[in-house]
């Protein structure tokens, strides 16, 4: 649609910097994929930064606010519209422009014209006569306050056009703030990428700011500009406008103070509870460590963790205790490519590590304390299966304690040869070290003492777990056994010292299942009359008989790239392990007879 003076719009004829974009923009309309516009058929919410007299705003109000997105020939047809209010009821055009803060006659005139022009569209519009940073912050603040009454996405936009300052730092900041207001599936357009009034390397040119934005958010969008068939010049970096479609959910990323003045904020209720805690959802740091023997179960752990913990940024810190390149490739493939939500960081084991000194990967969780480049981490053993969202676990307040853990179901008060307190066994609780929420700052402050305790316990029955219990006795936050369910189907149901502390009901539907016991049990362990069914890993030669989640683990490995290995080479290894266990038992039997 061209804009004609006969329609009584009041534009300055010599200041038409927009109309040549109309064919290109029309070709972009079908590519909006937001829930509101594409699925529900509502008119679009539009945000403009730098509107001048409103030429582009009027075009969008007339063309996009009244029309639901239609499928192009090369696109999949949209889902059937959801019956709702009239299609344009949710639409709105919001324009941010400073109009010289009304300090000049020209600024006042532009403000008069844009109000006049948008009023002729009979569409809902709003003009924010401020510089872009304060205007965008106003919209962001309003979105936070409004979240008490409706999802924050309701305050988002389907179409965002950035044509404000030409300075690269201003352009970057406009893009960064506006991105937080852009709905998933919405389009963002940067103008003036090939502006020729200043050198593109100058701070006074927007290109450097746009390039910086593209690099920072590279996993969060699809780039349409420069593609043939979308109205732009063919070829990367050949387009005057950079067009992006957002592929991630909205994230405001901050809260307002409790004394925030809601004056001029139409959604304010005066209730401090509206300051949602959602902005406190910092990323989750996951710590794991494994060698080749545990590469497959660690992949299952990570893939189930990601599957059941949606929406939260997850940074995985994997301490390499002897992985092959094939192991690393399979782990990466099992969890999917790195993205804005999931990152895998493989850490190199230092030559002076405790793992290297003591010759066992069981000590790797201690090495992570020093190596992981974060201050808080959720450590998970490779023999766990995640069945629920771990966000509530991550958000637990440690209340000043160095770590959080669950009670050890098999040994709630410790075990023979290990005393937690000077008062003797049975007086204090003993935790399981398979799932640990760790305040690494506190750990590092006493790291030398922790290492000394590890060296003292290097020959103890449960080695690393005994060392941690000895060092942090009385200084750990106990969390629910749903986060570390051990001994299910076997010893969890037994009675014994300290078992009154075991909340079996909390393990009825666990969020994290811990498969304790050996991978390949010895014949003595299989035949032990005191622990039946016997305890072992579901991927070992004996499986996990009686364990309610063994089959779920097997199903989970089938969703990773390890399935072929599991059903082929690994089965052969299991048969060899079974034969070896039998032969060793027979040798011990013969030796006993001959002694």
Protein Blocks (a to p, Z undefined) as FASTA:
>chain_A
ZZdfklopacdfklccklmmmmmmmmmmmmpccfklmmnopacddddehjknommmmmmm
mmmmmpccdddfkbccdddddddddfklmgccddddeklnopafklmmmmmmmmmmmmmn
opacddddbdfklmmmmmmmmmmmmmmmocfklmmcfbdcddbdfbfklmmmmmmmmmmm
pcghiacddehklgckbcfkbmkbcklmmmmmmmmmmmmcccfehpahilpaehehiafb
dcdddfbdcdehpacdfklcfehiakbgoiaklmccklmmccddddddddfklmmmmmmm
mmmmmmmmghiacddddddehiafklmmmmmmmnopadfkbccddddddfkbmklmnopa
klmmmmmmmmpccfbdcdddfkbccfbdfklmmmpceehpabdcdddfklmnocehiafb
fnbghiaccddfkbccddfklmmmmmmmmmmmmmmmmmgmklmmmmmmmmmgoiaccddf
klocghihilmmpgcehklmpcfklmmmcfbdcdedjfbdcfklmmmmklccddddfkbm
nlpghiaklmmmmmmmmmmmklmmmmmmmmmmmmmmmmmmmmmmmmmmmmmmmZZ
